[in-house]
């Protein structure tokens, strides 16, 4: 029997379990050594008399967020650049994610000097034993087509670290090279950057996918165009890291996504923040962690946009909303993807704004929460988290208001717990105070 002193009882809250359907009113969660051992309506729970008790009356609890797509280490203030990249910046970004209740983060294909691989390995070996850090996943460095005499079409902040492959033989050899470091996935880009760069050909990306699968790794494709999405799916990609641009998905794409239960990342908010002039930069949840300098620079950029540019940008965003609705109606496995760390996708807050974007586009709230917790946990092979249920880690996002009433309430955070450990949010705010109040 566990010692009562080792048990914590969280009681009185509304519990959104993360399975897409279950909500428990006046619920309780019994946690022993960071693991949920019982959960349900308070009246049915047996709680040891000497258990520590945390009163959450009036609060709502949902699972901590899991983001399977971002790029860590490059963002500082409002600048995304290789000059910003360092181990210290990666750790800072992880703490910002923890502040907002993001317990797992996967960085896709833009590692530099093996910083992410080494941090991930240190976490998993126990050498880096910090209970306030999210679990880091990384695809190491990804693959892209070369463009002769030009930079390649990889992410603009990491074109120098992605691997250029022009033939199937080069692709297979590069995947084997990457596999020596045991990444969590193989990431590749199929993107001509609005006609300015070369794309990976079907022959080459098929070789990437086949070699990744042969070595036991999932293959995730960055795509924007409908034809490219269909091509990588026919070749066996496990997931696509963006929804398609205009004209959006068609019936054949939905069928291909369903056929092999391929996951699709949302990646909507990155388009929205680029054109959203609604005053979101002064939201209290954002000003907790984002510097005055960053807010000023982004605000000035948004103010400089012409009405025509805003209209065009939001029209593109509307295509993504339509795409999400088509995916949901078609039964596609949709996962939250904030593309955090790119452009103005600020760490932690971007994940919450992505959930809001999903709901605003028509996804039911409980399904959006499942897409930010249970489903990405399954894709990442994490059997110990993703939902609030017995046997899972007590990774809890405690809210002051109910997201079922308004999805923006996920940002009204009262507390965050990783494996039953309370994140020191006040201490983290103090760490960033000079930046956010100057």
C-alpha positions in Angstrom: 0.0 0.0 0.0 1.3 3.5 -0.8 1.9 5.8 2.1 -1.0 8.3 2.5 1.7 11.1 2.8 2.7 10.3 -0.8 -0.8 10.8 -2.2 -2.3 14.1 -3.3 -6.0 14.6 -3.8 -7.1 17.3 -6.3 -10.8 17.9 -5.7 -13.8 20.0 -6.7 -13.0 20.8 -10.3 -14.7 20.1 -13.6 -12.6 17.5 -15.3 -12.2 17.3 -19.1 -10.4 14.0 -19.6 -9.1 14.5 -23.1 -10.8 11.5 -24.7 -13.0 13.8 -26.8 -16.3 13.1 -24.9 -15.9 12.8 -21.1 -16.5 15.6 -18.7 -16.8 15.0 -15.0 -18.4 17.6 -12.8 -17.4 18.0 -9.2 -14.6 15.6 -9.9 -11.6 14.4 -8.0 -8.1 13.1 -9.0 -6.1 10.9 -6.7 -2.4 11.1 -7.5 0.4 8.9 -6.1 4.0 9.6 -7.0 3.0 11.6 -10.0 0.6 9.0 -11.4 -3.2 9.2 -11.4 -4.5 6.2 -9.4 -8.2 7.1 -9.3 -10.4 9.7 -11.0 -14.1 10.4 -11.1 -17.0 12.1 -9.3 -15.9 12.9 -5.7 -18.7 10.9 -4.1 -17.3 7.7 -5.6 -13.6 8.1 -4.7 -11.8 6.6 -1.8 -9.2 9.0 -0.5 -6.8 8.2 2.4 -7.5 10.5 5.3 -3.9 11.8 5.5 -3.6 12.5 1.8 -2.5 16.1 0.9 -5.5 17.9 -0.5 -5.6 20.6 -3.3 -9.0 22.4 -3.5 -9.9 23.2 -7.1 -13.5 24.1 -6.5 -14.7 26.3 -9.4 -11.7 25.3 -11.6 -11.6 23.3 -14.8 -8.8 20.7 -15.3 -7.8 19.4 -18.7 -4.7 17.3 -19.8 -1.5 19.2 -20.4 -1.0 20.1 -24.1 1.2 18.0 -26.4 2.5 19.8 -29.5 4.1 17.5 -32.1 5.3 20.3 -34.5 7.4 23.3 -33.9 11.0 24.6 -34.2 12.8 25.3 -31.0 15.8 27.5 -30.3 15.5 30.2 -33.0 13.1 32.7 -31.7 14.1 35.7 -29.6 11.9 38.7 -29.2 10.3 38.9 -32.6 13.3 37.6 -34.6 13.7 34.0 -35.8 17.3 33.5 -36.7 20.2 31.0 -36.5 22.1 33.7 -34.5 19.6 33.2 -31.7 20.1 29.4 -31.5 21.8 28.0 -28.4 21.3 25.4 -25.7 20.3 28.1 -23.3 17.6 29.4 -25.7 16.2 25.9 -26.2 15.9 25.5 -22.4 14.3 28.9 -22.1 11.7 27.9 -24.8 11.0 24.7 -22.9 10.3 26.7 -19.7 8.0 29.0 -21.6 6.1 26.0 -22.9 5.8 24.6 -19.3 4.5 28.0 -18.1 1.5 27.6 -20.5 1.0 23.9 -19.7 2.7 22.3 -22.7 4.2 19.1 -21.4 5.6 17.6 -24.6 7.1 19.3 -27.6 8.5 17.9 -30.8 10.9 20.0 -32.9 10.8 19.0 -36.5 14.0 18.9 -38.5 15.9 22.1 -37.6 18.4 20.9 -34.9 21.7 22.6 -34.8 25.0 21.1 -33.6 23.0 18.3 -32.1 21.7 20.5 -29.3 18.2 19.0 -29.4 19.4 15.5 -29.7 21.8 15.9 -26.8 19.1 17.5 -24.6 16.6 14.8 -25.4 19.1 12.1 -24.6 20.0 13.8 -21.3 16.3 13.9 -20.4 15.7 10.3 -21.2 18.9 9.1 -19.4 18.0 11.0 -16.3 21.1 13.2 -16.6 18.8 16.2 -17.1 16.3 15.7 -14.3 14.2 18.8 -14.2 10.5 18.1 -13.4 9.6 21.6 -14.8 10.8 20.8 -18.3 8.5 19.5 -21.0 9.6 16.2 -22.6 11.5 17.1 -25.8 11.2 15.1 -29.0 13.3 16.0 -32.1 13.6 14.9 -35.7 17.2 16.1 -35.8 17.9 17.7 -39.1 15.6 17.2 -42.1 15.9 16.8 -45.8 15.2 19.1 -48.7 16.0 19.5 -52.4 19.0 21.6 -53.5 18.5 24.7 -55.6 21.8 25.2 -57.6 23.4 28.6 -57.0 20.7 29.4 -54.4 19.8 28.6 -50.9 17.4 25.6 -50.6 13.7 25.7 -49.9 14.0 24.6 -46.3 13.0 26.8 -43.4 14.6 30.2 -43.9 16.2 30.2 -40.5 17.8 26.8 -40.9 18.7 26.4 -44.6 22.3 25.7 -43.6 21.6 22.7 -41.4 19.0 20.8 -43.4 20.4 18.1 -45.7 20.2 18.6 -49.5 19.4 15.5 -51.5 19.0 15.3 -55.2 18.8 11.6 -55.9 17.1 8.6 -54.4 20.6 7.2 -53.5 21.5 10.4 -51.7 18.2 10.4 -49.9 18.6 6.8 -48.6 22.2 7.4 -47.5 21.2 10.6 -45.7 18.4 8.9 -43.8 20.8 6.2 -42.7 23.2 8.9 -41.5 20.4 10.6 -39.6 19.3 7.3 -38.0 22.6 6.9 -36.3 21.5 9.6 -33.9 18.1 7.9 -33.3 15.8 10.9 -34.1 12.2 10.6 -33.2 11.1 11.1 -36.8 12.4 11.8 -40.2 11.2 15.2 -41.6 11.4 16.4 -45.2 10.3 19.5 -47.1 8.4 19.4 -50.4 8.0 23.1 -51.1 9.1 25.4 -53.9 8.6 28.5 -51.8 6.2 30.1 -54.2 8.0 28.9 -57.3 11.5 30.1 -56.2 13.1 26.9 -55.2 13.4 23.3 -56.3 11.1 20.6 -54.8 12.0 17.1 -53.9 10.8 14.9 -56.7 8.5 11.9 -56.1 11.4 9.5 -56.7 13.5 11.2 -54.0 10.8 11.6 -51.3 9.6 8.1 -51.9 13.2 6.9 -51.1 13.2 9.0 -48.0 9.9 7.5 -46.8 10.9 3.9 -47.6 14.3 4.2 -45.9 12.8 5.8 -42.8 10.2 3.0 -42.6 12.9 0.3 -43.2 14.8 1.7 -40.2 11.8 2.1 -38.0 11.1 5.8 -38.1 7.9 7.7 -39.1 8.3 10.1 -42.0 6.6 13.5 -41.8 6.3 15.7 -44.9 6.1 19.5 -45.0 3.7 20.2 -47.8 1.5 23.1 -48.9 0.2 22.1 -52.4 -2.6 19.6 -53.0 -0.7 17.5 -55.5 2.3 17.2 -53.2 0.1 16.1 -50.3 -1.4 13.4 -52.5 2.1 12.4 -53.7 3.6 11.9 -50.3 0.6 10.1 -49.0 0.7 7.6 -51.9 4.4 7.1 -51.1 3.5 6.2 -47.5 4.2 9.3 -45.4 2.9 9.0 -41.9 1.9 12.6 -41.5 1.7 15.9 -43.3 2.9 19.0 -41.4 0.5 21.5 -42.9 -2.9 21.7 -44.5 -3.0 22.4 -48.1 -3.4 25.9 -49.5 -6.0 27.0 -52.0 -8.1 25.2 -53.2 -7.9 23.1 -50.1 -8.4 19.3 -49.9 -10.6 17.3 -52.3 -12.3 14.0 -51.8 -9.3 12.0 -53.0 -7.0 13.6 -50.4 -9.5 12.9 -47.6 -9.7 9.3 -48.8 -5.9 9.0 -48.8 -5.6 10.4 -45.3 -8.3 8.0 -44.1 -6.9 4.9 -45.9 -3.8 4.6 -43.8 -4.9 6.7 -40.8 -2.3 9.3 -41.7 -2.2 12.3 -39.3 -2.6 15.9 -40.4 -1.1 18.8 -38.5 -3.3 21.9 -38.3 -0.6 24.7 -38.5 -3.3 27.4 -38.8 -2.2 30.0 -36.3 1.0 30.9 -38.1 -1.1 32.3 -40.9 -3.5 33.9 -38.5 -0.9 35.8 -36.5 0.7 37.2 -39.6 -2.5 39.2 -40.5 -4.5 39.4 -37.2 -4.8 43.1 -36.4 -7.3 42.5 -33.6 -5.1 43.6 -30.7 -4.0 40.1 -29.6 -0.5 41.4 -28.7 -1.9 43.0 -25.6 -3.7 39.9 -24.2 -2.6 39.3 -20.6 -1.8 35.7 -21.2 0.7 36.8 -23.9 2.2 39.8 -22.1 3.2 37.5 -19.2 6.1 36.1 -21.3 6.5 38.1 -24.5 8.9 41.0 -24.4 7.9 44.6 -24.9 10.3 44.8 -27.8 8.7 41.8 -29.5 5.2 43.1 -29.1 6.2 46.5 -30.4 8.0 45.1 -33.5 5.1 42.8 -34.4 2.6 45.5 -33.7 4.4 47.9 -36.0 4.5 45.3 -38.7 0.8 44.6 -38.5 0.0 48.3 -38.5 2.1 48.6 -41.7 0.0 46.1 -43.6 -2.3 47.5 -46.3 -6.0 46.5 -46.1 -5.5 44.6 -49.3 -2.7 42.6 -47.8 -4.7 41.8 -44.7 -7.7 40.8 -46.8 -5.5 38.5 -48.9 -3.9 36.9 -45.9 -7.1 36.3 -44.1 -8.6 34.8 -47.3 -5.7 32.3 -47.2 -6.5 31.6 -43.6 -10.2 31.0 -44.5 -9.0 28.2 -46.8 -7.3 26.5 -43.8 -10.5 26.8 -41.8 -12.4 25.2 -44.7 -9.7 22.5 -44.9 -10.0 21.7 -41.2 -13.8 21.4 -41.4 -13.3 19.0 -44.4 -10.9 16.9 -42.3 -13.1 16.8 -39.3 -16.2 15.8 -41.4 -14.1 13.2 -43.2 -12.9 11.6 -40.1 -9.2 12.5 -40.6 -6.9 12.2 -37.6 -6.2 15.8 -37.0 -3.5 16.9 -34.5 -2.8 20.3 -33.0 0.3 21.8 -34.6 1.2 25.4 -33.7 4.5 25.5 -35.8 5.7 27.2 -32.6 9.0 29.1 -32.9 8.5 30.2 -36.5 7.5 33.7 -37.3 5.5 35.1 -34.4 4.5 31.8 -33.0 5.5 32.6 -29.4 6.3 29.6 -27.2 3.3 28.3 -25.2 0.8 30.9 -26.2 0.9 29.7 -29.8 -0.5 26.4 -28.7 -3.4 27.9 -27.0 -4.2 30.2 -29.9 -4.0 27.1 -32.2 -6.7 25.4 -30.1 -8.8 28.5 -30.4 -8.3 28.6 -34.2 -9.4 25.0 -34.4 -12.6 25.7 -32.5 -13.3 28.9 -34.4 -13.1 26.9 -37.6 -15.8 24.6 -36.4 -14.1 21.7 -34.5 -16.0 20.8 -31.3 -14.2 21.9 -28.2 -13.8 18.4 -26.7 -12.4 17.2 -30.0 -10.0 20.1 -30.2 -8.7 19.3 -26.7 -8.4 15.6 -27.7 -6.4 16.8 -30.7 -4.0 18.6 -28.4 -3.5 15.8 -25.9 -4.6 12.2 -26.5 -4.0 12.1 -30.3 -0.5 13.6 -30.3 0.4 11.3 -27.3 -0.6 8.3 -29.4 1.3 9.5 -32.5 4.5 10.0 -30.3 4.1 6.6 -28.8 3.5 8.0 -25.3 1.3 5.5 -23.4 1.7 7.2 -20.1 0.0 10.5 -20.8 -2.5 12.4 -23.0 -5.6 11.8 -21.0 -6.8 12.1 -17.4 -7.3 8.5 -16.4 -6.0 6.0 -13.9 -2.4 4.9 -14.8 -1.5 8.1 -16.6 0.9 10.8 -15.5 -0.8 13.6 -13.6 0.0 16.3 -16.2 -2.7 18.8 -15.4 -3.6 22.1 -16.8 -5.8 23.9 -14.2 -8.0 26.7 -15.5 -9.8 29.5 -13.8 -12.7 29.3 -16.4 -14.4 26.7 -18.5 -13.2 26.3 -22.1 -16.6 24.7 -22.9 -18.0 28.2 -22.4 -15.3 30.0 -24.4 -12.3 28.3 -25.9 -10.0 31.3 -25.0 -10.5 30.2 -21.4 -7.7 27.6 -21.9 -5.4 30.7 -21.5 -6.8 31.6 -18.1 -4.4 29.3 -16.3 -4.5 28.9 -12.6 -1.8 26.2 -12.2 0.2 23.6 -14.2 1.3 20.2 -12.8 3.8 17.9 -14.5 3.6 14.4 -12.9 1.8 16.0 -10.0 4.6 18.6 -9.5 3.4 22.2 -9.5 5.3 24.3 -12.0 6.7 27.5 -10.4 4.8 29.9 -12.8 5.4 32.8 -10.5 9.1 32.2 -10.5 9.2 31.9 -14.3 7.2 35.2 -14.6 9.8 36.9 -12.4 12.6 35.5 -14.6 11.1 37.3 -17.6 9.8 40.4 -15.8 12.5 42.7 -17.1 11.6 41.8 -20.7 7.9 42.0 -20.3 7.6 45.2 -18.3 10.4 47.4 -19.6 
